[in-house]
Amino acid sequence: MIKGKVILLNGVSSSGKSTIAKLLSEKLPNYLVLGFDDLGSLLSKMRNNKKEPSTWDIINKQNYDLHFLTFILHRLTKVISEYSFNIIIDTVLDAESDAADFLEQFKDEDVLYVGVHCPLEELERRERVRGDRTIGIAKEQLKIVHQNMKYDVEINTYENSTEECVSKILNALKIN
């Protein structure tokens, strides 16, 4: 079986990963986007559905945290890629255990590692403007998110436009 390719977009909250993933998926229509926020949104919907016990209820009973969502996202990505699907994963590896888990899961896979960067001042501005982020989360995540990561390509969403960032990723994939 031919395994799918994986593009990992790793950066702090509000760094522009989802915007990059969206445009990248338009340029690479045979890639599926999986995002940490999407998984969290799905689980929140499950939690708010009070008609029957949900997976979220089970997760809460076992005191799982956001790192459990990251764990699920990694396994979901792995299973899907094993069935020949190409995936863009939009995530925040903001704990050493999250990064180690991803690297272990995909150590023998075809992954393009992309570091998504943005200066703190701009991240804080984006948090305020968006209104759907915890103020200060990006500052906390910056302390760890890029530690112990080796990237194939690094992009800066403050210095470069979305199109320029996507072009750098496509060049790294050797797709023009």
mmCIF file of the C-alpha atoms, coordinates in Angstrom:
data_MODEL
# 
_entry.id   MODEL 
# 
loop_
_atom_site.group_PDB 
_atom_site.id 
_atom_site.type_symbol 
_atom_site.label_atom_id 
_atom_site.label_alt_id 
_atom_site.label_comp_id 
_atom_site.label_asym_id 
_atom_site.label_entity_id 
_atom_site.label_seq_id 
_atom_site.pdbx_PDB_ins_code 
_atom_site.Cartn_x 
_atom_site.Cartn_y 
_atom_site.Cartn_z 
_atom_site.occupancy 
_atom_site.B_iso_or_equiv 
_atom_site.pdbx_formal_charge 
_atom_site.auth_seq_id 
_atom_site.auth_comp_id 
_atom_site.auth_asym_id 
_atom_site.auth_atom_id 
_atom_site.pdbx_PDB_model_num 
ATOM 1   C CA . MET A 1 1   ? 0.000   0.000  0.000  1.00 0.00 ? 1   MET A CA 1 
ATOM 2   C CA . ILE A 1 2   ? 1.220   3.502  -0.829 1.00 0.00 ? 2   ILE A CA 1 
ATOM 3   C CA . LYS A 1 3   ? 1.110   5.777  2.190  1.00 0.00 ? 3   LYS A CA 1 
ATOM 4   C CA . GLY A 1 4   ? -0.008  9.370  1.942  1.00 0.00 ? 4   GLY A CA 1 
ATOM 5   C CA . LYS A 1 5   ? 2.226   12.353 2.484  1.00 0.00 ? 5   LYS A CA 1 
ATOM 6   C CA . VAL A 1 6   ? 1.895   14.549 5.582  1.00 0.00 ? 6   VAL A CA 1 
ATOM 7   C CA . ILE A 1 7   ? 2.583   18.266 5.881  1.00 0.00 ? 7   ILE A CA 1 
ATOM 8   C CA . LEU A 1 8   ? 2.929   19.318 9.528  1.00 0.00 ? 8   LEU A CA 1 
ATOM 9   C CA . LEU A 1 9   ? 2.244   23.000 10.202 1.00 0.00 ? 9   LEU A CA 1 
ATOM 10  C CA . ASN A 1 10  ? 3.497   23.643 13.738 1.00 0.00 ? 10  ASN A CA 1 
ATOM 11  C CA . GLY A 1 11  ? 3.226   27.034 15.374 1.00 0.00 ? 11  GLY A CA 1 
ATOM 12  C CA . VAL A 1 12  ? 1.581   28.874 18.225 1.00 0.00 ? 12  VAL A CA 1 
ATOM 13  C CA . SER A 1 13  ? -2.046  29.915 18.366 1.00 0.00 ? 13  SER A CA 1 
ATOM 14  C CA . SER A 1 14  ? -2.806  32.833 15.994 1.00 0.00 ? 14  SER A CA 1 
ATOM 15  C CA . SER A 1 15  ? 0.416   32.342 14.006 1.00 0.00 ? 15  SER A CA 1 
ATOM 16  C CA . GLY A 1 16  ? -1.516  31.772 10.770 1.00 0.00 ? 16  GLY A CA 1 
ATOM 17  C CA . LYS A 1 17  ? -1.460  27.982 10.438 1.00 0.00 ? 17  LYS A CA 1 
ATOM 18  C CA . SER A 1 18  ? -5.136  27.627 9.534  1.00 0.00 ? 18  SER A CA 1 
ATOM 19  C CA . THR A 1 19  ? -4.939  30.368 6.909  1.00 0.00 ? 19  THR A CA 1 
ATOM 20  C CA . ILE A 1 20  ? -1.837  28.717 5.426  1.00 0.00 ? 20  ILE A CA 1 
ATOM 21  C CA . ALA A 1 21  ? -3.525  25.285 5.524  1.00 0.00 ? 21  ALA A CA 1 
ATOM 22  C CA . LYS A 1 22  ? -6.593  26.609 3.706  1.00 0.00 ? 22  LYS A CA 1 
ATOM 23  C CA . LEU A 1 23  ? -4.639  28.164 0.831  1.00 0.00 ? 23  LEU A CA 1 
ATOM 24  C CA . LEU A 1 24  ? -2.276  25.203 0.704  1.00 0.00 ? 24  LEU A CA 1 
ATOM 25  C CA . SER A 1 25  ? -5.233  22.824 0.352  1.00 0.00 ? 25  SER A CA 1 
ATOM 26  C CA . GLU A 1 26  ? -6.534  24.929 -2.552 1.00 0.00 ? 26  GLU A CA 1 
ATOM 27  C CA . LYS A 1 27  ? -3.144  24.524 -4.271 1.00 0.00 ? 27  LYS A CA 1 
ATOM 28  C CA . LEU A 1 28  ? -2.986  20.833 -3.313 1.00 0.00 ? 28  LEU A CA 1 
ATOM 29  C CA . PRO A 1 29  ? -6.583  19.628 -3.762 1.00 0.00 ? 29  PRO A CA 1 
ATOM 30  C CA . ASN A 1 30  ? -5.620  16.016 -3.063 1.00 0.00 ? 30  ASN A CA 1 
ATOM 31  C CA . TYR A 1 31  ? -4.689  16.938 0.535  1.00 0.00 ? 31  TYR A CA 1 
ATOM 32  C CA . LEU A 1 32  ? -7.067  16.766 3.493  1.00 0.00 ? 32  LEU A CA 1 
ATOM 33  C CA . VAL A 1 33  ? -6.690  19.366 6.252  1.00 0.00 ? 33  VAL A CA 1 
ATOM 34  C CA . LEU A 1 34  ? -6.859  18.124 9.848  1.00 0.00 ? 34  LEU A CA 1 
ATOM 35  C CA . GLY A 1 35  ? -6.622  20.731 12.550 1.00 0.00 ? 35  GLY A CA 1 
ATOM 36  C CA . PHE A 1 36  ? -6.394  20.713 16.306 1.00 0.00 ? 36  PHE A CA 1 
ATOM 37  C CA . ASP A 1 37  ? -9.109  23.399 16.444 1.00 0.00 ? 37  ASP A CA 1 
ATOM 38  C CA . ASP A 1 38  ? -11.378 21.262 14.237 1.00 0.00 ? 38  ASP A CA 1 
ATOM 39  C CA . LEU A 1 39  ? -11.023 18.286 16.540 1.00 0.00 ? 39  LEU A CA 1 
ATOM 40  C CA . GLY A 1 40  ? -11.643 20.449 19.595 1.00 0.00 ? 40  GLY A CA 1 
ATOM 41  C CA . SER A 1 41  ? -14.740 21.927 17.946 1.00 0.00 ? 41  SER A CA 1 
ATOM 42  C CA . LEU A 1 42  ? -16.078 18.466 17.150 1.00 0.00 ? 42  LEU A CA 1 
ATOM 43  C CA . LEU A 1 43  ? -15.588 17.310 20.728 1.00 0.00 ? 43  LEU A CA 1 
ATOM 44  C CA . SER A 1 44  ? -17.254 20.486 22.036 1.00 0.00 ? 44  SER A CA 1 
ATOM 45  C CA . LYS A 1 45  ? -20.296 19.768 19.862 1.00 0.00 ? 45  LYS A CA 1 
ATOM 46  C CA . MET A 1 46  ? -20.368 16.244 21.224 1.00 0.00 ? 46  MET A CA 1 
ATOM 47  C CA . ARG A 1 47  ? -20.154 17.583 24.779 1.00 0.00 ? 47  ARG A CA 1 
ATOM 48  C CA . ASN A 1 48  ? -23.036 19.987 24.160 1.00 0.00 ? 48  ASN A CA 1 
ATOM 49  C CA . ASN A 1 49  ? -25.288 17.244 22.764 1.00 0.00 ? 49  ASN A CA 1 
ATOM 50  C CA . LYS A 1 50  ? -27.086 16.199 25.925 1.00 0.00 ? 50  LYS A CA 1 
ATOM 51  C CA . LYS A 1 51  ? -29.344 13.597 24.271 1.00 0.00 ? 51  LYS A CA 1 
ATOM 52  C CA . GLU A 1 52  ? -26.924 10.777 24.962 1.00 0.00 ? 52  GLU A CA 1 
ATOM 53  C CA . PRO A 1 53  ? -23.513 10.249 26.569 1.00 0.00 ? 53  PRO A CA 1 
ATOM 54  C CA . SER A 1 54  ? -20.747 11.254 24.223 1.00 0.00 ? 54  SER A CA 1 
ATOM 55  C CA . THR A 1 55  ? -17.065 10.614 23.761 1.00 0.00 ? 55  THR A CA 1 
ATOM 56  C CA . TRP A 1 56  ? -16.535 13.976 25.474 1.00 0.00 ? 56  TRP A CA 1 
ATOM 57  C CA . ASP A 1 57  ? -18.294 12.656 28.609 1.00 0.00 ? 57  ASP A CA 1 
ATOM 58  C CA . ILE A 1 58  ? -15.939 9.681  28.625 1.00 0.00 ? 58  ILE A CA 1 
ATOM 59  C CA . ILE A 1 59  ? -12.943 11.973 28.140 1.00 0.00 ? 59  ILE A CA 1 
ATOM 60  C CA . ASN A 1 60  ? -14.059 14.209 31.026 1.00 0.00 ? 60  ASN A CA 1 
ATOM 61  C CA . LYS A 1 61  ? -14.583 11.209 33.338 1.00 0.00 ? 61  LYS A CA 1 
ATOM 62  C CA . GLN A 1 62  ? -11.023 10.094 32.689 1.00 0.00 ? 62  GLN A CA 1 
ATOM 63  C CA . ASN A 1 63  ? -9.657  13.615 33.275 1.00 0.00 ? 63  ASN A CA 1 
ATOM 64  C CA . TYR A 1 64  ? -8.015  13.886 29.873 1.00 0.00 ? 64  TYR A CA 1 
ATOM 65  C CA . ASP A 1 65  ? -6.665  17.250 28.828 1.00 0.00 ? 65  ASP A CA 1 
ATOM 66  C CA . LEU A 1 66  ? -5.737  19.072 25.631 1.00 0.00 ? 66  LEU A CA 1 
ATOM 67  C CA . HIS A 1 67  ? -2.719  16.827 25.214 1.00 0.00 ? 67  HIS A CA 1 
ATOM 68  C CA . PHE A 1 68  ? -5.144  13.947 24.809 1.00 0.00 ? 68  PHE A CA 1 
ATOM 69  C CA . LEU A 1 69  ? -6.676  15.787 21.836 1.00 0.00 ? 69  LEU A CA 1 
ATOM 70  C CA . THR A 1 70  ? -3.188  16.090 20.362 1.00 0.00 ? 70  THR A CA 1 
ATOM 71  C CA . PHE A 1 71  ? -2.679  12.357 20.932 1.00 0.00 ? 71  PHE A CA 1 
ATOM 72  C CA . ILE A 1 72  ? -5.958  11.635 19.083 1.00 0.00 ? 72  ILE A CA 1 
ATOM 73  C CA . LEU A 1 73  ? -5.028  13.994 16.236 1.00 0.00 ? 73  LEU A CA 1 
ATOM 74  C CA . HIS A 1 74  ? -1.695  12.222 15.731 1.00 0.00 ? 74  HIS A CA 1 
ATOM 75  C CA . ARG A 1 75  ? -3.313  8.763  15.607 1.00 0.00 ? 75  ARG A CA 1 
ATOM 76  C CA . LEU A 1 76  ? -6.080  9.957  13.313 1.00 0.00 ? 76  LEU A CA 1 
ATOM 77  C CA . THR A 1 77  ? -3.518  11.483 10.950 1.00 0.00 ? 77  THR A CA 1 
ATOM 78  C CA . LYS A 1 78  ? -1.438  8.301  11.033 1.00 0.00 ? 78  LYS A CA 1 
ATOM 79  C CA . VAL A 1 79  ? -4.391  6.025  10.216 1.00 0.00 ? 79  VAL A CA 1 
ATOM 80  C CA . ILE A 1 80  ? -5.652  8.248  7.415  1.00 0.00 ? 80  ILE A CA 1 
ATOM 81  C CA . SER A 1 81  ? -2.200  8.595  5.836  1.00 0.00 ? 81  SER A CA 1 
ATOM 82  C CA . GLU A 1 82  ? -1.733  4.819  5.961  1.00 0.00 ? 82  GLU A CA 1 
ATOM 83  C CA . TYR A 1 83  ? -4.706  4.566  3.592  1.00 0.00 ? 83  TYR A CA 1 
ATOM 84  C CA . SER A 1 84  ? -2.997  6.713  0.937  1.00 0.00 ? 84  SER A CA 1 
ATOM 85  C CA . PHE A 1 85  ? -4.537  10.052 1.911  1.00 0.00 ? 85  PHE A CA 1 
ATOM 86  C CA . ASN A 1 86  ? -2.315  13.128 1.860  1.00 0.00 ? 86  ASN A CA 1 
ATOM 87  C CA . ILE A 1 87  ? -2.811  15.313 4.931  1.00 0.00 ? 87  ILE A CA 1 
ATOM 88  C CA . ILE A 1 88  ? -2.043  18.838 6.076  1.00 0.00 ? 88  ILE A CA 1 
ATOM 89  C CA . ILE A 1 89  ? -2.009  18.794 9.874  1.00 0.00 ? 89  ILE A CA 1 
ATOM 90  C CA . ASP A 1 90  ? -2.524  22.147 11.598 1.00 0.00 ? 90  ASP A CA 1 
ATOM 91  C CA . THR A 1 91  ? -1.399  21.816 15.200 1.00 0.00 ? 91  THR A CA 1 
ATOM 92  C CA . VAL A 1 92  ? 0.446   23.274 18.164 1.00 0.00 ? 92  VAL A CA 1 
ATOM 93  C CA . LEU A 1 93  ? 3.092   20.986 19.610 1.00 0.00 ? 93  LEU A CA 1 
ATOM 94  C CA . ASP A 1 94  ? 3.246   23.005 22.822 1.00 0.00 ? 94  ASP A CA 1 
ATOM 95  C CA . ALA A 1 95  ? 4.498   20.308 25.137 1.00 0.00 ? 95  ALA A CA 1 
ATOM 96  C CA . GLU A 1 96  ? 7.625   18.212 24.893 1.00 0.00 ? 96  GLU A CA 1 
ATOM 97  C CA . SER A 1 97  ? 5.455   15.097 25.098 1.00 0.00 ? 97  SER A CA 1 
ATOM 98  C CA . ASP A 1 98  ? 3.311   16.262 22.147 1.00 0.00 ? 98  ASP A CA 1 
ATOM 99  C CA . ALA A 1 99  ? 6.350   16.792 19.933 1.00 0.00 ? 99  ALA A CA 1 
ATOM 100 C CA . ALA A 1 100 ? 7.912   13.488 21.016 1.00 0.00 ? 100 ALA A CA 1 
ATOM 101 C CA . ASP A 1 101 ? 4.649   11.674 20.316 1.00 0.00 ? 101 ASP A CA 1 
ATOM 102 C CA . PHE A 1 102 ? 4.347   13.125 16.801 1.00 0.00 ? 102 PHE A CA 1 
ATOM 103 C CA . LEU A 1 103 ? 7.991   12.414 15.986 1.00 0.00 ? 103 LEU A CA 1 
ATOM 104 C CA . GLU A 1 104 ? 7.618   8.827  17.209 1.00 0.00 ? 104 GLU A CA 1 
ATOM 105 C CA . GLN A 1 105 ? 4.368   8.222  15.312 1.00 0.00 ? 105 GLN A CA 1 
ATOM 106 C CA . PHE A 1 106 ? 5.799   9.554  12.050 1.00 0.00 ? 106 PHE A CA 1 
ATOM 107 C CA . LYS A 1 107 ? 9.473   8.596  12.312 1.00 0.00 ? 107 LYS A CA 1 
ATOM 108 C CA . ASP A 1 108 ? 9.267   6.363  9.222  1.00 0.00 ? 108 ASP A CA 1 
ATOM 109 C CA . GLU A 1 109 ? 6.729   8.430  7.270  1.00 0.00 ? 109 GLU A CA 1 
ATOM 110 C CA . ASP A 1 110 ? 6.959   10.984 4.472  1.00 0.00 ? 110 ASP A CA 1 
ATOM 111 C CA . VAL A 1 111 ? 6.473   14.216 6.439  1.00 0.00 ? 111 VAL A CA 1 
ATOM 112 C CA . LEU A 1 112 ? 7.301   17.784 5.479  1.00 0.00 ? 112 LEU A CA 1 
ATOM 113 C CA . TYR A 1 113 ? 7.942   19.628 8.743  1.00 0.00 ? 113 TYR A CA 1 
ATOM 114 C CA . VAL A 1 114 ? 6.956   23.313 8.546  1.00 0.00 ? 114 VAL A CA 1 
ATOM 115 C CA . GLY A 1 115 ? 7.669   25.765 11.353 1.00 0.00 ? 115 GLY A CA 1 
ATOM 116 C CA . VAL A 1 116 ? 5.173   28.643 11.365 1.00 0.00 ? 116 VAL A CA 1 
ATOM 117 C CA . HIS A 1 117 ? 6.568   31.760 13.050 1.00 0.00 ? 117 HIS A CA 1 
ATOM 118 C CA . CYS A 1 118 ? 5.257   35.196 13.959 1.00 0.00 ? 118 CYS A CA 1 
ATOM 119 C CA . PRO A 1 119 ? 6.594   37.815 16.418 1.00 0.00 ? 119 PRO A CA 1 
ATOM 120 C CA . LEU A 1 120 ? 4.988   37.972 19.857 1.00 0.00 ? 120 LEU A CA 1 
ATOM 121 C CA . GLU A 1 121 ? 3.689   41.528 19.424 1.00 0.00 ? 121 GLU A CA 1 
ATOM 122 C CA . GLU A 1 122 ? 1.772   40.496 16.285 1.00 0.00 ? 122 GLU A CA 1 
ATOM 123 C CA . LEU A 1 123 ? 0.498   37.315 17.921 1.00 0.00 ? 123 LEU A CA 1 
ATOM 124 C CA . GLU A 1 124 ? -0.881  39.348 20.811 1.00 0.00 ? 124 GLU A CA 1 
ATOM 125 C CA . ARG A 1 125 ? -2.512  41.786 18.367 1.00 0.00 ? 125 ARG A CA 1 
ATOM 126 C CA . ARG A 1 126 ? -4.108  38.863 16.472 1.00 0.00 ? 126 ARG A CA 1 
ATOM 127 C CA . GLU A 1 127 ? -5.393  37.364 19.740 1.00 0.00 ? 127 GLU A CA 1 
ATOM 128 C CA . ARG A 1 128 ? -7.143  40.632 20.605 1.00 0.00 ? 128 ARG A CA 1 
ATOM 129 C CA . VAL A 1 129 ? -8.602  41.098 17.110 1.00 0.00 ? 129 VAL A CA 1 
ATOM 130 C CA . ARG A 1 130 ? -9.836  37.514 16.778 1.00 0.00 ? 130 ARG A CA 1 
ATOM 131 C CA . GLY A 1 131 ? -11.656 37.549 20.065 1.00 0.00 ? 131 GLY A CA 1 
ATOM 132 C CA . ASP A 1 132 ? -11.869 33.745 20.180 1.00 0.00 ? 132 ASP A CA 1 
ATOM 133 C CA . ARG A 1 133 ? -8.504  33.075 21.777 1.00 0.00 ? 133 ARG A CA 1 
ATOM 134 C CA . THR A 1 134 ? -7.349  33.188 25.362 1.00 0.00 ? 134 THR A CA 1 
ATOM 135 C CA . ILE A 1 135 ? -5.204  36.299 25.636 1.00 0.00 ? 135 ILE A CA 1 
ATOM 136 C CA . GLY A 1 136 ? -1.639  35.252 26.438 1.00 0.00 ? 136 GLY A CA 1 
ATOM 137 C CA . ILE A 1 137 ? -1.868  31.696 25.082 1.00 0.00 ? 137 ILE A CA 1 
ATOM 138 C CA . ALA A 1 138 ? 0.553   32.428 22.229 1.00 0.00 ? 138 ALA A CA 1 
ATOM 139 C CA . LYS A 1 139 ? 3.113   33.872 24.662 1.00 0.00 ? 139 LYS A CA 1 
ATOM 140 C CA . GLU A 1 140 ? 2.931   30.710 26.779 1.00 0.00 ? 140 GLU A CA 1 
ATOM 141 C CA . GLN A 1 141 ? 3.150   28.415 23.746 1.00 0.00 ? 141 GLN A CA 1 
ATOM 142 C CA . LEU A 1 142 ? 6.183   30.274 22.351 1.00 0.00 ? 142 LEU A CA 1 
ATOM 143 C CA . LYS A 1 143 ? 8.248   28.947 25.251 1.00 0.00 ? 143 LYS A CA 1 
ATOM 144 C CA . ILE A 1 144 ? 8.122   25.369 23.912 1.00 0.00 ? 144 ILE A CA 1 
ATOM 145 C CA . VAL A 1 145 ? 6.418   25.007 20.527 1.00 0.00 ? 145 VAL A CA 1 
ATOM 146 C CA . HIS A 1 146 ? 9.578   25.033 18.384 1.00 0.00 ? 146 HIS A CA 1 
ATOM 147 C CA . GLN A 1 147 ? 11.924  23.338 20.857 1.00 0.00 ? 147 GLN A CA 1 
ATOM 148 C CA . ASN A 1 148 ? 13.418  20.040 19.724 1.00 0.00 ? 148 ASN A CA 1 
ATOM 149 C CA . MET A 1 149 ? 11.844  20.444 16.273 1.00 0.00 ? 149 MET A CA 1 
ATOM 150 C CA . LYS A 1 150 ? 13.838  20.300 13.064 1.00 0.00 ? 150 LYS A CA 1 
ATOM 151 C CA . TYR A 1 151 ? 11.984  21.818 10.144 1.00 0.00 ? 151 TYR A CA 1 
ATOM 152 C CA . ASP A 1 152 ? 12.290  21.269 6.421  1.00 0.00 ? 152 ASP A CA 1 
ATOM 153 C CA . VAL A 1 153 ? 10.990  24.784 5.848  1.00 0.00 ? 153 VAL A CA 1 
ATOM 154 C CA . GLU A 1 154 ? 10.260  27.719 8.144  1.00 0.00 ? 154 GLU A CA 1 
ATOM 155 C CA . ILE A 1 155 ? 7.830   30.497 7.327  1.00 0.00 ? 155 ILE A CA 1 
ATOM 156 C CA . ASN A 1 156 ? 7.068   33.826 8.967  1.00 0.00 ? 156 ASN A CA 1 
ATOM 157 C CA . THR A 1 157 ? 3.469   34.961 8.557  1.00 0.00 ? 157 THR A CA 1 
ATOM 158 C CA . TYR A 1 158 ? 4.300   38.515 9.651  1.00 0.00 ? 158 TYR A CA 1 
ATOM 159 C CA . GLU A 1 159 ? 7.168   39.112 7.241  1.00 0.00 ? 159 GLU A CA 1 
ATOM 160 C CA . ASN A 1 160 ? 5.598   37.215 4.331  1.00 0.00 ? 160 ASN A CA 1 
ATOM 161 C CA . SER A 1 161 ? 2.143   37.101 2.784  1.00 0.00 ? 161 SER A CA 1 
ATOM 162 C CA . THR A 1 162 ? 0.077   33.928 2.912  1.00 0.00 ? 162 THR A CA 1 
ATOM 163 C CA . GLU A 1 163 ? 0.843   33.380 -0.778 1.00 0.00 ? 163 GLU A CA 1 
ATOM 164 C CA . GLU A 1 164 ? 4.597   33.721 -0.165 1.00 0.00 ? 164 GLU A CA 1 
ATOM 165 C CA . CYS A 1 165 ? 4.448   31.286 2.751  1.00 0.00 ? 165 CYS A CA 1 
ATOM 166 C CA . VAL A 1 166 ? 2.514   28.732 0.688  1.00 0.00 ? 166 VAL A CA 1 
ATOM 167 C CA . SER A 1 167 ? 4.973   29.183 -2.185 1.00 0.00 ? 167 SER A CA 1 
ATOM 168 C CA . LYS A 1 168 ? 7.854   28.315 0.169  1.00 0.00 ? 168 LYS A CA 1 
ATOM 169 C CA . ILE A 1 169 ? 6.058   25.140 1.225  1.00 0.00 ? 169 ILE A CA 1 
ATOM 170 C CA . LEU A 1 170 ? 5.299   24.177 -2.374 1.00 0.00 ? 170 LEU A CA 1 
ATOM 171 C CA . ASN A 1 171 ? 8.954   24.766 -3.275 1.00 0.00 ? 171 ASN A CA 1 
ATOM 172 C CA . ALA A 1 172 ? 9.983   22.470 -0.419 1.00 0.00 ? 172 ALA A CA 1 
ATOM 173 C CA . LEU A 1 173 ? 7.595   19.860 -1.831 1.00 0.00 ? 173 LEU A CA 1 
ATOM 174 C CA . LYS A 1 174 ? 9.135   20.554 -5.249 1.00 0.00 ? 174 LYS A CA 1 
ATOM 175 C CA . ILE A 1 175 ? 5.716   21.578 -6.583 1.00 0.00 ? 175 ILE A CA 1 
ATOM 176 C CA . ASN A 1 176 ? 5.428   24.871 -8.483 1.00 0.00 ? 176 ASN A CA 1 
# 
